[in-house]
Amino acid sequence: GVLMLPAVATLAPLFVTLNSIKLDLPILGTFNLRNSQLGVGIAIVSGSLPFAIWNLKGYLDTIPRELEEAASVDGASQMRIFRSIVLPLALPAIAVTGFLGFISGWTEFYYSWMFLTQPRDFTLAMALSAMTGTYASAIPWPLVSAFSIMLTLPPAIVYLLSQRFITGGLAVGSVKG
């Protein structure tokens, strides 16, 4: 079986861990990993990577071993088998997993809200939320709407460019056996 935690359950351990790590980089100077975009990136990847591995494993298990064995009998190397058989068959799964990981990072809010304190480091979703809080008495709806459209354009473009792979891999890893 697979054991899963809600993402919010990882906030406190990540906060403590990232807060205890201080980096001293020649160009950027000394800074705390918790209050940085790098720390938020590490937190997002640590949450997305297990899902990506789990999803891809579920799909890769459905690729028939007989295809690999037949290529091996024909004299293909392991790299050739991967490049010519496994990778093309796994492309829909890779596209779906990559798209979901991109969406997860693009719309990320709670790690940023928990870890970042400087407005210059805010993610786009956090900046949109801050806009409505800043103008609580008179929210500039045209500005908020324009910002929302700008925020949704990149995922829409990525989806349109990879649509043929994504639609082929929507049920990726969902059925075992």
Wavefront OBJ file of the C-alpha trace (Angstrom):
o trace
v 0.000 0.000 0.000
v 0.879 3.645 -0.246
v 0.926 5.899 2.783
v 0.233 9.567 2.150
v 0.157 12.723 4.248
v -1.693 15.915 3.512
v 0.751 18.574 2.350
v -0.094 20.805 5.308
v 1.325 18.122 7.646
v 4.780 18.778 6.194
v 4.771 22.530 6.912
v 6.100 22.447 10.478
v 8.978 20.008 9.802
v 9.945 21.897 6.631
v 9.786 25.219 8.473
v 12.097 23.977 11.230
v 14.483 22.300 8.768
v 14.731 25.219 6.345
v 14.989 27.731 9.200
v 18.027 25.900 10.585
v 19.897 25.998 7.253
v 21.899 29.120 6.527
v 23.743 29.512 3.234
v 26.805 31.638 2.578
v 27.086 32.207 -1.159
v 29.739 34.524 -2.624
v 27.323 36.426 -4.868
v 24.207 36.484 -2.657
v 25.844 36.658 0.754
v 24.525 34.872 3.841
v 20.825 34.114 3.972
v 18.372 31.815 5.686
v 16.995 29.084 3.428
v 13.512 29.413 4.944
v 13.069 33.016 3.865
v 14.161 32.476 0.256
v 12.703 31.383 -3.052
v 15.288 28.593 -3.113
v 13.862 27.190 0.129
v 10.324 27.364 -1.248
v 11.552 25.622 -4.407
v 13.108 22.832 -2.348
v 9.851 22.458 -0.398
v 7.789 22.280 -3.603
v 10.108 19.712 -5.187
v 10.127 17.618 -2.012
v 6.339 17.483 -2.215
v 6.049 16.943 -5.979
v 8.808 14.385 -6.488
v 7.164 11.497 -4.581
v 3.959 11.963 -6.606
v 5.919 12.078 -9.859
v 7.835 8.897 -9.028
v 4.685 7.103 -7.891
v 2.761 8.166 -11.004
v 5.542 7.241 -13.432
v 6.193 3.900 -11.739
v 2.522 3.007 -12.089
v 2.729 3.666 -15.811
v 6.133 2.087 -16.434
v 4.879 -1.114 -14.803
v 2.267 -1.381 -17.587
v 4.870 -1.438 -20.392
v 5.230 -5.085 -21.462
v 8.602 -6.586 -20.560
v 8.362 -8.697 -23.703
v 9.111 -5.604 -25.811
v 12.348 -5.012 -23.926
v 13.280 -8.688 -24.049
v 12.646 -8.860 -27.806
v 14.851 -5.818 -28.391
v 17.548 -7.340 -26.179
v 17.439 -10.589 -28.185
v 17.818 -8.497 -31.354
v 21.039 -7.086 -29.885
v 19.883 -3.675 -28.651
v 21.796 -2.151 -25.737
v 20.016 -1.042 -22.566
v 20.342 2.596 -23.658
v 18.903 1.788 -27.096
v 15.989 -0.101 -25.494
v 15.284 2.871 -23.251
v 15.547 5.428 -26.088
v 13.647 3.469 -28.730
v 11.013 1.572 -26.743
v 10.490 2.718 -23.163
v 10.790 6.488 -23.648
v 8.346 6.776 -26.587
v 5.799 4.608 -24.754
v 6.247 6.614 -21.541
v 5.964 10.032 -23.217
v 2.263 10.525 -22.313
v 3.004 9.692 -18.663
v 5.996 12.020 -18.606
v 3.910 14.813 -20.180
v 1.074 14.437 -17.662
v 3.432 14.190 -14.700
v 5.459 17.181 -15.892
v 2.323 19.248 -16.493
v 0.891 18.431 -13.057
v 4.244 19.270 -11.434
v 4.363 22.562 -13.342
v 0.812 23.461 -12.277
v 1.627 22.538 -8.680
v 4.621 24.863 -8.603
v 2.981 27.633 -10.633
v -0.080 27.944 -8.401
v 1.762 27.234 -5.146
v 0.583 29.396 -2.253
v 0.847 27.835 1.187
v 4.614 27.189 1.284
v 5.239 30.746 0.126
v 2.784 32.133 2.643
v 4.428 30.145 5.443
v 8.089 30.702 4.545
v 8.491 34.042 2.752
v 8.327 37.427 4.465
v 9.714 39.842 1.849
v 7.229 41.014 -0.833
v 10.018 40.927 -3.446
v 10.221 37.134 -2.962
v 6.474 36.436 -3.211
v 5.216 33.979 -5.803
v 2.639 35.143 -8.344
v -0.259 33.500 -6.494
v 0.845 35.215 -3.302
v 1.195 38.566 -5.064
v -2.365 38.212 -6.371
v -3.610 37.504 -2.863
v -1.637 40.461 -1.514
v -3.282 42.734 -4.098
v -6.728 42.047 -2.696
v -5.502 42.486 0.870
v -3.727 45.763 0.128
v -6.817 47.316 -1.390
v -9.336 45.786 1.009
v -11.570 48.858 1.038
v -11.684 49.278 -2.755
v -10.361 46.256 -4.621
v -9.293 47.251 -8.164
v -11.139 44.431 -9.938
v -9.890 45.293 -13.441
v -6.285 45.065 -12.191
v -6.957 41.836 -10.278
v -8.694 40.345 -13.332
v -5.825 41.290 -15.649
v -3.296 39.821 -13.215
v -5.378 36.627 -12.927
v -5.442 36.229 -16.700
v -1.677 36.759 -16.860
v -1.287 34.151 -14.122
v -3.332 31.566 -16.041
v -1.791 32.144 -19.486
v 1.478 30.163 -19.047
v -0.262 26.967 -17.829
v -2.799 27.284 -20.647
v -0.016 27.679 -23.218
v 1.933 24.725 -21.778
v -1.245 22.639 -21.889
v -2.010 23.594 -25.489
v 1.542 22.770 -26.580
v 1.517 19.370 -24.881
v -2.181 18.526 -25.291
v -1.688 15.519 -27.568
v 0.610 13.885 -25.006
v -1.530 14.837 -22.025
v -4.806 13.486 -23.416
v -3.032 10.219 -24.216
v -1.797 9.884 -20.654
v -4.707 11.027 -18.488
v -5.310 7.572 -17.033
v -1.593 7.026 -16.517
v -0.780 4.843 -13.538
v -4.408 4.641 -12.447
v -4.954 0.946 -13.159
v -2.599 -1.688 -11.838
v -2.182 -5.129 -13.363
l 1 2 3 4 5 6 7 8 9 10 11 12 13 14 15 16 17 18 19 20 21 22 23 24 25 26 27 28 29 30 31 32 33 34 35 36 37 38 39 40 41 42 43 44 45 46 47 48 49 50 51 52 53 54 55 56 57 58 59 60 61 62 63 64 65 66 67 68 69 70 71 72 73 74 75 76 77 78 79 80 81 82 83 84 85 86 87 88 89 90 91 92 93 94 95 96 97 98 99 100 101 102 103 104 105 106 107 108 109 110 111 112 113 114 115 116 117 118 119 120 121 122 123 124 125 126 127 128 129 130 131 132 133 134 135 136 137 138 139 140 141 142 143 144 145 146 147 148 149 150 151 152 153 154 155 156 157 158 159 160 161 162 163 164 165 166 167 168 169 170 171 172 173 174 175 176 177
